[in-house]
Amino acid sequence: MFAKTKTFYGWYVAICCSLVYFFVNSMTLFVPQNLFPRLMEEFSINQAEVSLTVANTLFYASFLSPISGILIDKYGVKIVIRIGIIIMALIYSFYPFASSIETLYRLHILMAVGLVMSGLGPNVIIVSQWFKKHRGKVVGMVVASSSLGGATMPLMISPIVNNPNLGWRWGFGLLAVLFWLFAVIPVYKVIKPEPESMGLNPDGVESTEEDEIEAKDNIPLKQALFSRALWCLGIGSACLWFSIQGLNSQISIFFEQEAGFTAQQSVFLFSILFWFSFIGKFGFGALSDKLPKRTVLLLSSIVLFLGSLLLFDFSTSELTLTRNTTQLSLFTI
């Protein structure tokens, strides 16, 4: 169907990879984090106990990610992402029927398996095979899709979640149905692992001698492991993810229980945070096609640092988190 059109098939692949990551990352991390206040009420648990759900996913995913890479190298990204997407679909289908917090703990541990097999890594690998000239934009689009999910999914199910006759189970159940339709089906029907499988070249153009030289210019694994750049990027990414996920896991609870926002206002602010994250990820991805990657990395780090300062109240001698609604609203931007 798509092959008969004049549009380069890689764009359909990129859109579907973005859809997959849109659902996988959001339903694994952002939606549960936004549901924390509701889960605390239903299971009579505290902040630390509810936070263990997503924490379990991230903890086990950190150890499973290298294994996922090994499986991709051995069996190919197509097989890995197809197995991963089915694992996630089954977990999401069981999620609304969880009868205890212990059940959610187990489901979130299993999510780690599906996350590393169908999350960011496999999708970036696929789109990187399809694009060279526009790789920064396309990877930025895939990465930004998770923030788009964080911006829209909690807001979309908010009327259901906050309806006393329905609740979070019906809200998450709706997302599970959408996942089967808009994530599982594209993985099996649309996404192809590389352009060569369809007799195409990256970007839909004829390959050049320069491209062939670039393809051969690979860095051996041993050399990469002893590279200072790799370790700097790895440690930097770890610190960044720790900070962001730590904030995401507590911010809905903070908005409702300490800053005085209603449940609807909390969801709205959570959504705004991810709308601007979506814009930033795609924007910096596109910028990386124009400017040196180090410059883009530095600019994004400065923006993150300045934004984090808005969380604090500097009006007193003791450093505390602000309760100022205007300041917190600006922080989400």
PLY file of the C-alpha trace (Angstrom):
ply
format ascii 1.0
element vertex 333
property float x
property float y
property float z
element edge 332
property int vertex1
property int vertex2
end_header
0.00 0.00 0.00
2.67 2.51 1.02
5.20 1.37 -1.58
2.97 2.60 -4.45
3.12 6.21 -3.29
5.87 8.67 -4.14
6.60 9.41 -0.50
9.78 7.75 0.76
8.75 4.68 2.76
11.21 5.61 5.49
8.86 8.38 6.61
6.11 5.84 7.27
8.62 3.78 9.25
9.67 6.86 11.24
6.05 7.76 12.03
5.29 4.21 13.18
8.47 4.02 15.30
7.41 7.30 16.88
3.96 5.86 17.57
5.47 2.79 19.20
7.73 4.84 21.47
4.86 7.28 22.11
2.87 4.44 23.68
5.61 2.27 25.21
7.47 4.95 27.15
4.36 6.86 28.20
2.35 3.87 29.38
5.35 2.41 31.20
6.58 5.56 32.93
4.51 8.73 32.57
0.94 7.44 32.90
1.64 5.35 36.04
3.55 8.29 37.56
0.57 10.54 36.94
-1.70 7.92 38.54
0.38 7.73 41.73
-2.08 9.78 43.86
-4.96 7.50 42.77
-2.93 4.35 43.43
-1.99 5.64 46.89
-5.68 6.13 47.68
-6.79 2.72 46.38
-4.05 0.58 47.90
-3.53 2.70 51.08
0.20 3.11 50.49
2.69 5.97 50.85
4.87 7.83 48.35
7.85 5.52 48.72
5.78 2.38 48.16
3.99 3.66 45.06
7.25 5.00 43.59
8.72 1.48 43.65
6.53 0.57 40.66
8.33 2.68 38.07
11.60 2.43 40.02
11.51 -1.35 39.52
11.09 -0.89 35.77
14.02 1.49 35.47
16.25 -0.57 37.76
15.80 -3.83 35.85
15.87 -2.08 32.47
19.34 -0.74 33.27
20.65 -4.31 33.51
18.60 -5.71 30.64
19.49 -3.04 28.06
22.90 -4.55 27.17
21.24 -7.96 26.77
18.71 -6.40 24.41
21.59 -5.02 22.33
23.20 -8.46 22.17
19.90 -10.00 21.02
19.51 -7.34 18.33
23.01 -8.06 17.05
22.35 -11.81 17.02
18.74 -12.10 15.83
18.02 -8.69 14.29
15.98 -5.74 15.48
12.82 -6.96 13.69
12.45 -10.10 15.83
13.37 -8.31 19.07
10.91 -5.44 18.66
8.09 -7.80 17.64
8.54 -9.94 20.75
8.91 -6.84 22.94
5.73 -5.20 21.66
3.66 -8.32 22.40
5.12 -8.51 25.92
4.09 -4.90 26.54
0.62 -5.38 25.05
-0.08 -8.31 27.38
1.22 -6.45 30.44
-0.87 -3.35 29.67
-3.93 -5.57 29.20
-3.43 -7.11 32.67
-2.54 -3.79 34.38
-6.14 -2.58 35.06
-6.92 -5.88 36.81
-4.15 -5.55 39.42
-5.59 -6.37 42.85
-2.64 -5.19 44.96
0.47 -3.05 44.84
2.54 -6.26 44.82
0.90 -7.21 41.52
1.87 -3.84 40.08
5.45 -4.38 41.27
5.60 -7.65 39.32
4.06 -6.12 36.22
6.54 -3.24 36.29
9.46 -5.67 36.53
8.12 -7.45 33.44
7.73 -4.06 31.76
11.50 -3.67 31.94
11.86 -6.64 29.59
9.42 -5.21 27.06
10.81 -1.69 27.41
14.34 -2.61 26.38
13.02 -4.73 23.49
10.52 -2.25 22.06
11.54 1.12 23.50
14.02 3.78 22.50
16.99 1.61 21.45
15.31 -0.59 18.82
13.31 2.30 17.35
16.35 4.57 17.03
18.29 1.71 15.42
15.53 1.25 12.83
15.13 4.92 11.85
18.92 5.36 11.77
19.03 2.65 9.10
16.49 4.53 7.00
17.94 8.05 7.28
21.35 9.71 7.07
20.81 13.29 5.90
17.76 13.81 8.14
18.87 11.49 10.93
18.95 14.21 13.60
15.40 15.34 12.82
14.03 11.81 12.66
15.72 10.62 15.86
14.53 13.85 17.50
11.00 13.04 16.33
11.15 9.53 17.82
12.59 10.75 21.14
10.09 13.62 21.29
7.17 11.25 20.79
7.52 9.99 24.37
7.06 13.53 25.68
4.05 13.93 23.41
2.64 10.84 25.08
3.32 12.31 28.50
1.56 15.50 27.40
-1.56 13.89 25.95
-2.24 10.51 27.58
-2.79 11.61 31.21
-4.90 14.52 29.95
-6.94 12.25 27.67
-7.87 9.78 30.40
-8.21 12.39 33.18
-12.04 12.66 32.89
-12.26 8.87 33.20
-9.71 8.57 36.02
-11.36 11.32 38.09
-14.88 10.00 37.49
-15.90 8.17 40.70
-17.98 5.72 38.64
-15.02 4.74 36.45
-11.52 5.42 37.83
-7.94 4.71 36.82
-8.60 1.10 35.78
-10.95 2.13 32.99
-8.59 4.91 31.95
-5.60 2.60 31.64
-7.79 -0.05 29.98
-8.67 2.42 27.23
-4.98 3.06 26.59
-4.34 -0.70 26.44
-6.90 -1.05 23.63
-5.30 1.84 21.73
-1.90 0.20 22.19
-3.00 -2.96 20.37
-4.36 -0.86 17.49
-1.70 1.81 17.07
1.51 0.15 18.33
1.25 -3.62 17.85
-0.26 -3.52 14.35
2.28 -1.00 12.93
5.20 -3.10 14.22
3.93 -6.15 12.35
2.46 -4.47 9.26
4.47 -1.30 8.52
7.89 -1.18 10.18
10.75 -2.68 8.15
14.21 -2.96 9.76
16.21 -1.43 6.88
15.61 0.12 3.43
17.55 -2.63 1.67
14.77 -5.09 2.56
12.56 -3.16 0.13
15.22 -2.48 -2.47
15.67 1.13 -1.29
18.55 3.27 -0.03
18.69 5.54 3.06
16.80 8.82 2.48
15.41 7.32 -0.73
18.37 8.48 -2.82
21.11 6.66 -4.65
24.08 5.73 -2.45
27.34 7.55 -3.08
30.97 6.59 -2.62
31.06 8.88 0.42
28.18 6.93 2.02
29.96 3.63 1.44
33.13 4.96 3.09
31.05 6.21 6.04
29.38 2.81 6.39
32.77 1.13 6.66
34.08 3.67 9.18
32.98 1.79 12.30
34.69 2.00 15.68
35.56 -1.38 17.27
33.74 -2.15 20.54
36.98 -2.38 22.54
38.07 1.06 21.35
34.65 2.52 22.14
34.68 1.10 25.69
37.95 2.92 26.42
36.71 6.17 24.88
36.37 9.10 27.28
33.47 10.47 25.23
31.46 7.27 25.73
31.86 7.34 29.50
31.12 11.06 29.74
27.94 10.60 27.72
26.97 7.51 29.71
27.47 9.12 33.12
25.81 12.33 31.96
22.80 10.43 30.62
22.54 8.43 33.85
22.52 11.61 35.96
20.00 13.24 33.64
17.63 10.27 33.66
17.92 9.87 37.43
16.99 13.52 37.95
14.15 13.60 35.42
12.57 10.31 36.49
12.93 11.22 40.15
11.07 14.46 39.48
8.42 12.83 37.29
7.68 10.17 39.88
6.99 12.72 42.64
5.67 15.81 40.88
2.00 14.77 40.67
2.01 13.89 44.37
3.72 17.20 45.18
1.28 19.22 43.07
-1.75 17.71 44.84
-0.60 17.12 48.41
1.81 20.01 49.02
1.30 22.74 46.41
-2.49 22.65 46.76
-3.50 21.94 43.15
-6.61 19.92 42.37
-6.29 16.56 40.59
-7.35 18.18 37.28
-4.90 21.07 37.70
-2.10 18.63 38.52
-2.75 16.64 35.33
-2.84 19.86 33.31
0.55 21.02 34.66
1.98 17.53 34.11
0.77 17.80 30.52
2.32 21.24 29.98
5.66 19.94 31.25
5.68 17.30 28.53
4.35 19.57 25.78
7.40 21.77 26.13
9.61 18.70 26.53
8.23 17.51 23.17
9.05 20.84 21.53
12.53 20.87 23.07
13.44 17.31 22.07
12.36 17.74 18.47
13.87 21.24 18.28
17.27 20.21 19.63
17.21 17.14 17.39
16.69 19.32 14.33
19.31 21.77 15.61
21.86 18.94 15.80
21.67 18.68 12.00
22.84 22.31 11.77
25.19 22.82 14.74
27.95 20.69 16.30
26.52 18.05 18.65
28.60 19.34 21.58
27.14 22.83 21.16
23.59 21.46 21.16
24.35 19.33 24.23
25.72 22.36 26.08
22.73 24.55 25.17
20.21 21.93 26.30
22.11 21.42 29.59
22.01 25.15 30.32
18.26 25.28 29.66
17.68 22.33 32.01
19.78 23.89 34.76
18.05 27.27 34.58
14.63 25.61 34.54
15.42 23.52 37.62
16.11 26.68 39.63
12.41 27.59 39.36
11.59 24.68 41.68
13.17 26.41 44.67
12.10 29.20 46.98
15.00 31.62 47.45
13.04 34.16 49.51
14.15 32.66 52.84
17.50 31.72 54.30
16.54 28.04 54.14
16.40 26.45 50.68
12.98 24.82 50.15
10.72 23.80 47.29
8.42 26.58 46.19
4.64 26.45 46.61
4.14 29.49 44.40
1.65 28.50 41.70
3.01 30.97 39.14
6.58 29.83 39.66
5.60 26.16 39.41
3.65 26.88 36.24
6.71 28.57 34.74
8.83 25.58 35.76
6.68 23.24 33.67
7.44 25.44 30.66
0 1
1 2
2 3
3 4
4 5
5 6
6 7
7 8
8 9
9 10
10 11
11 12
12 13
13 14
14 15
15 16
16 17
17 18
18 19
19 20
20 21
21 22
22 23
23 24
24 25
25 26
26 27
27 28
28 29
29 30
30 31
31 32
32 33
33 34
34 35
35 36
36 37
37 38
38 39
39 40
40 41
41 42
42 43
43 44
44 45
45 46
46 47
47 48
48 49
49 50
50 51
51 52
52 53
53 54
54 55
55 56
56 57
57 58
58 59
59 60
60 61
61 62
62 63
63 64
64 65
65 66
66 67
67 68
68 69
69 70
70 71
71 72
72 73
73 74
74 75
75 76
76 77
77 78
78 79
79 80
80 81
81 82
82 83
83 84
84 85
85 86
86 87
87 88
88 89
89 90
90 91
91 92
92 93
93 94
94 95
95 96
96 97
97 98
98 99
99 100
100 101
101 102
102 103
103 104
104 105
105 106
106 107
107 108
108 109
109 110
110 111
111 112
112 113
113 114
114 115
115 116
116 117
117 118
118 119
119 120
120 121
121 122
122 123
123 124
124 125
125 126
126 127
127 128
128 129
129 130
130 131
131 132
132 133
133 134
134 135
135 136
136 137
137 138
138 139
139 140
140 141
141 142
142 143
143 144
144 145
145 146
146 147
147 148
148 149
149 150
150 151
151 152
152 153
153 154
154 155
155 156
156 157
157 158
158 159
159 160
160 161
161 162
162 163
163 164
164 165
165 166
166 167
167 168
168 169
169 170
170 171
171 172
172 173
173 174
174 175
175 176
176 177
177 178
178 179
179 180
180 181
181 182
182 183
183 184
184 185
185 186
186 187
187 188
188 189
189 190
190 191
191 192
192 193
193 194
194 195
195 196
196 197
197 198
198 199
199 200
200 201
201 202
202 203
203 204
204 205
205 206
206 207
207 208
208 209
209 210
210 211
211 212
212 213
213 214
214 215
215 216
216 217
217 218
218 219
219 220
220 221
221 222
222 223
223 224
224 225
225 226
226 227
227 228
228 229
229 230
230 231
231 232
232 233
233 234
234 235
235 236
236 237
237 238
238 239
239 240
240 241
241 242
242 243
243 244
244 245
245 246
246 247
247 248
248 249
249 250
250 251
251 252
252 253
253 254
254 255
255 256
256 257
257 258
258 259
259 260
260 261
261 262
262 263
263 264
264 265
265 266
266 267
267 268
268 269
269 270
270 271
271 272
272 273
273 274
274 275
275 276
276 277
277 278
278 279
279 280
280 281
281 282
282 283
283 284
284 285
285 286
286 287
287 288
288 289
289 290
290 291
291 292
292 293
293 294
294 295
295 296
296 297
297 298
298 299
299 300
300 301
301 302
302 303
303 304
304 305
305 306
306 307
307 308
308 309
309 310
310 311
311 312
312 313
313 314
314 315
315 316
316 317
317 318
318 319
319 320
320 321
321 322
322 323
323 324
324 325
325 326
326 327
327 328
328 329
329 330
330 331
331 332
